[in-house]
Amino acid sequence: MTEKSSSNRDSLLQFLKENQGTEISLKERGGGLSLFGKLTDFSELDLCGRLLVESELSLETPDLKVTLTLHDELLGVQVSGNDHANPELFLIAREVPYSRLKFGHKKT
């Protein structure tokens, strides 16, 4: 992992931890990803010394949710139907390098 990638990942991890329950924006510089929603879940799981971090973002569209998975070099993003919709019928997966991410609080 490069130093810049590690720094961006650490910044995103800290941001997700500190902003549970708030509305945020997550965008990809120069890309097609642009998400706005409320952080509703955060979990860290130690898998034999390797930390798995996931967070959930509820979108303004009630039938969709976003799962964010922090990997070493990139952020995994999965948009799917929520528990009330059928998640098997709708799933978009994308991988975004940390260097291309821009995140912050939702602008009102």
PyRosetta script that sets phi, psi and omega in degrees:
from pyrosetta import init, pose_from_sequence

init()
pose = pose_from_sequence("MTEKSSSNRDSLLQFLKENQGTEISLKERGGGLSLFGKLTDFSELDLCGRLLVESELSLETPDLKVTLTLHDELLGVQVSGNDHANPELFLIAREVPYSRLKFGHKKT")
pose.set_psi(1, 132.1)
pose.set_omega(1, 178.5)
pose.set_phi(2, -72.5)
pose.set_psi(2, 160.6)
pose.set_omega(2, -179.4)
pose.set_phi(3, -63.4)
pose.set_psi(3, -41.3)
pose.set_omega(3, 179.5)
pose.set_phi(4, -65.3)
pose.set_psi(4, -44.0)
pose.set_omega(4, 178.5)
pose.set_phi(5, -61.5)
pose.set_psi(5, -42.7)
pose.set_omega(5, 179.3)
pose.set_phi(6, -63.8)
pose.set_psi(6, -42.0)
pose.set_omega(6, 179.3)
pose.set_phi(7, -64.5)
pose.set_psi(7, -44.3)
pose.set_omega(7, 178.6)
pose.set_phi(8, -64.4)
pose.set_psi(8, -40.0)
pose.set_omega(8, 178.4)
pose.set_phi(9, -64.1)
pose.set_psi(9, -45.1)
pose.set_omega(9, 179.6)
pose.set_phi(10, -62.0)
pose.set_psi(10, -40.0)
pose.set_omega(10, 178.3)
pose.set_phi(11, -63.8)
pose.set_psi(11, -43.5)
pose.set_omega(11, 178.6)
pose.set_phi(12, -65.0)
pose.set_psi(12, -43.4)
pose.set_omega(12, 179.0)
pose.set_phi(13, -58.5)
pose.set_psi(13, -47.4)
pose.set_omega(13, 179.3)
pose.set_phi(14, -63.3)
pose.set_psi(14, -41.7)
pose.set_omega(14, 179.0)
pose.set_phi(15, -60.9)
pose.set_psi(15, -45.2)
pose.set_omega(15, 180.0)
pose.set_phi(16, -64.2)
pose.set_psi(16, -41.2)
pose.set_omega(16, 179.2)
pose.set_phi(17, -62.2)
pose.set_psi(17, -42.2)
pose.set_omega(17, -173.9)
pose.set_phi(18, -81.1)
pose.set_psi(18, -14.7)
pose.set_omega(18, -170.8)
pose.set_phi(19, -118.6)
pose.set_psi(19, 25.3)
pose.set_omega(19, 176.0)
pose.set_phi(20, -60.0)
pose.set_psi(20, 134.8)
pose.set_omega(20, 178.7)
pose.set_phi(21, 85.9)
pose.set_psi(21, -1.6)
pose.set_omega(21, 179.2)
pose.set_phi(22, -108.9)
pose.set_psi(22, 162.9)
pose.set_omega(22, 178.4)
pose.set_phi(23, -88.3)
pose.set_psi(23, 133.8)
pose.set_omega(23, -177.4)
pose.set_phi(24, -131.7)
pose.set_psi(24, 168.7)
pose.set_omega(24, 170.3)
pose.set_phi(25, -122.4)
pose.set_psi(25, 146.5)
pose.set_omega(25, 179.5)
pose.set_phi(26, -138.2)
pose.set_psi(26, 118.5)
pose.set_omega(26, -176.5)
pose.set_phi(27, -131.3)
pose.set_psi(27, 154.9)
pose.set_omega(27, 174.6)
pose.set_phi(28, -105.9)
pose.set_psi(28, 121.7)
pose.set_omega(28, 176.9)
pose.set_phi(29, -63.6)
pose.set_psi(29, 127.8)
pose.set_omega(29, 177.6)
pose.set_phi(30, 69.0)
pose.set_psi(30, 14.0)
pose.set_omega(30, -178.1)
pose.set_phi(31, -128.2)
pose.set_psi(31, -171.5)
pose.set_omega(31, -175.2)
pose.set_phi(32, -98.3)
pose.set_psi(32, 1.9)
pose.set_omega(32, -177.5)
pose.set_phi(33, -88.3)
pose.set_psi(33, 125.2)
pose.set_omega(33, 176.0)
pose.set_phi(34, -150.7)
pose.set_psi(34, 106.2)
pose.set_omega(34, -176.0)
pose.set_phi(35, -121.9)
pose.set_psi(35, 141.3)
pose.set_omega(35, 174.9)
pose.set_phi(36, -132.5)
pose.set_psi(36, 130.5)
pose.set_omega(36, 179.3)
pose.set_phi(37, -179.1)
pose.set_psi(37, -174.8)
pose.set_omega(37, -177.4)
pose.set_phi(38, -103.9)
pose.set_psi(38, 130.1)
pose.set_omega(38, 176.0)
pose.set_phi(39, -72.8)
pose.set_psi(39, 116.8)
pose.set_omega(39, -174.1)
pose.set_phi(40, -112.1)
pose.set_psi(40, -14.3)
pose.set_omega(40, -177.0)
pose.set_phi(41, -153.6)
pose.set_psi(41, 147.5)
pose.set_omega(41, 177.2)
pose.set_phi(42, -147.4)
pose.set_psi(42, 132.1)
pose.set_omega(42, 177.7)
pose.set_phi(43, -144.9)
pose.set_psi(43, 144.6)
pose.set_omega(43, 174.6)
pose.set_phi(44, -124.0)
pose.set_psi(44, 130.0)
pose.set_omega(44, -179.0)
pose.set_phi(45, -129.7)
pose.set_psi(45, 123.7)
pose.set_omega(45, 178.2)
pose.set_phi(46, -85.4)
pose.set_psi(46, 115.1)
pose.set_omega(46, 178.5)
pose.set_phi(47, -109.2)
pose.set_psi(47, 86.5)
pose.set_omega(47, 178.7)
pose.set_phi(48, 55.5)
pose.set_psi(48, 49.3)
pose.set_omega(48, 177.8)
pose.set_phi(49, 88.1)
pose.set_psi(49, -4.8)
pose.set_omega(49, 178.3)
pose.set_phi(50, -110.3)
pose.set_psi(50, 124.5)
pose.set_omega(50, -174.6)
pose.set_phi(51, -90.1)
pose.set_psi(51, 122.7)
pose.set_omega(51, 174.7)
pose.set_phi(52, -100.9)
pose.set_psi(52, 123.6)
pose.set_omega(52, -179.1)
pose.set_phi(53, -120.0)
pose.set_psi(53, 127.1)
pose.set_omega(53, 176.7)
pose.set_phi(54, -133.3)
pose.set_psi(54, 147.2)
pose.set_omega(54, 176.3)
pose.set_phi(55, -138.8)
pose.set_psi(55, 154.6)
pose.set_omega(55, 179.9)
pose.set_phi(56, -120.0)
pose.set_psi(56, 139.1)
pose.set_omega(56, -179.0)
pose.set_phi(57, -120.8)
pose.set_psi(57, 122.3)
pose.set_omega(57, 175.5)
pose.set_phi(58, -90.0)
pose.set_psi(58, 125.0)
pose.set_omega(58, -179.2)
pose.set_phi(59, -86.2)
pose.set_psi(59, 165.2)
pose.set_omega(59, 177.7)
pose.set_phi(60, -65.6)
pose.set_psi(60, -25.0)
pose.set_omega(60, 174.5)
pose.set_phi(61, -78.7)
pose.set_psi(61, 114.8)
pose.set_omega(61, -168.9)
pose.set_phi(62, -63.8)
pose.set_psi(62, -21.9)
pose.set_omega(62, -176.8)
pose.set_phi(63, -93.1)
pose.set_psi(63, 7.6)
pose.set_omega(63, -178.2)
pose.set_phi(64, -123.6)
pose.set_psi(64, 147.5)
pose.set_omega(64, 172.8)
pose.set_phi(65, -138.5)
pose.set_psi(65, 159.0)
pose.set_omega(65, -179.7)
pose.set_phi(66, -123.4)
pose.set_psi(66, 130.9)
pose.set_omega(66, 173.5)
pose.set_phi(67, -107.9)
pose.set_psi(67, 126.8)
pose.set_omega(67, 179.2)
pose.set_phi(68, -107.5)
pose.set_psi(68, 125.3)
pose.set_omega(68, 178.9)
pose.set_phi(69, -121.0)
pose.set_psi(69, 121.2)
pose.set_omega(69, -179.4)
pose.set_phi(70, -86.4)
pose.set_psi(70, 116.2)
pose.set_omega(70, 175.5)
pose.set_phi(71, -103.8)
pose.set_psi(71, 179.0)
pose.set_omega(71, -178.6)
pose.set_phi(72, -60.8)
pose.set_psi(72, -51.8)
pose.set_omega(72, -172.7)
pose.set_phi(73, -105.5)
pose.set_psi(73, -11.6)
pose.set_omega(73, -174.1)
pose.set_phi(74, -153.0)
pose.set_psi(74, 163.9)
pose.set_omega(74, 176.5)
pose.set_phi(75, -100.0)
pose.set_psi(75, 125.6)
pose.set_omega(75, 174.0)
pose.set_phi(76, -87.9)
pose.set_psi(76, 130.0)
pose.set_omega(76, -178.5)
pose.set_phi(77, -123.9)
pose.set_psi(77, 123.8)
pose.set_omega(77, 176.9)
pose.set_phi(78, -124.1)
pose.set_psi(78, 121.3)
pose.set_omega(78, 174.6)
pose.set_phi(79, -103.1)
pose.set_psi(79, 126.6)
pose.set_omega(79, -177.3)
pose.set_phi(80, -146.9)
pose.set_psi(80, 170.9)
pose.set_omega(80, 173.3)
pose.set_phi(81, -68.5)
pose.set_psi(81, 147.6)
pose.set_omega(81, 179.5)
pose.set_phi(82, -78.9)
pose.set_psi(82, -171.5)
pose.set_omega(82, -175.5)
pose.set_phi(83, -61.6)
pose.set_psi(83, -28.1)
pose.set_omega(83, -178.6)
pose.set_phi(84, -83.3)
pose.set_psi(84, -28.5)
pose.set_omega(84, 175.0)
pose.set_phi(85, -88.1)
pose.set_psi(85, 174.2)
pose.set_omega(85, 178.9)
pose.set_phi(86, -95.1)
pose.set_psi(86, 101.1)
pose.set_omega(86, -175.6)
pose.set_phi(87, -61.3)
pose.set_psi(87, -23.7)
pose.set_omega(87, 179.6)
pose.set_phi(88, -70.2)
pose.set_psi(88, -20.3)
pose.set_omega(88, -178.6)
pose.set_phi(89, -85.1)
pose.set_psi(89, -14.5)
pose.set_omega(89, -176.6)
pose.set_phi(90, -146.6)
pose.set_psi(90, 118.3)
pose.set_omega(90, 177.8)
pose.set_phi(91, -155.5)
pose.set_psi(91, 126.0)
pose.set_omega(91, 173.7)
pose.set_phi(92, -121.7)
pose.set_psi(92, 127.8)
pose.set_omega(92, 179.0)
pose.set_phi(93, -119.7)
pose.set_psi(93, 140.3)
pose.set_omega(93, -178.8)
pose.set_phi(94, -147.5)
pose.set_psi(94, 147.4)
pose.set_omega(94, 176.1)
pose.set_phi(95, -117.8)
pose.set_psi(95, 128.0)
pose.set_omega(95, -176.6)
pose.set_phi(96, -125.3)
pose.set_psi(96, 122.4)
pose.set_omega(96, 175.8)
pose.set_phi(97, -61.2)
pose.set_psi(97, 141.9)
pose.set_omega(97, -178.1)
pose.set_phi(98, -58.1)
pose.set_psi(98, -32.1)
pose.set_omega(98, -178.1)
pose.set_phi(99, -64.5)
pose.set_psi(99, -19.1)
pose.set_omega(99, -178.8)
pose.set_phi(100, -100.3)
pose.set_psi(100, 1.4)
pose.set_omega(100, -177.5)
pose.set_phi(101, -87.8)
pose.set_psi(101, 141.2)
pose.set_omega(101, 171.9)
pose.set_phi(102, -129.6)
pose.set_psi(102, 126.8)
pose.set_omega(102, -177.9)
pose.set_phi(103, -139.6)
pose.set_psi(103, 154.3)
pose.set_omega(103, -179.8)
pose.set_phi(104, -179.7)
pose.set_psi(104, -170.1)
pose.set_omega(104, 178.7)
pose.set_phi(105, -78.9)
pose.set_psi(105, 147.7)
pose.set_omega(105, 180.0)
pose.set_phi(106, -64.9)
pose.set_psi(106, 132.2)
pose.set_omega(106, 177.6)
pose.set_phi(107, -82.1)
pose.set_psi(107, 133.8)
pose.set_omega(107, 179.8)
pose.set_phi(108, -97.0)
pose.dump_pdb("model.pdb")
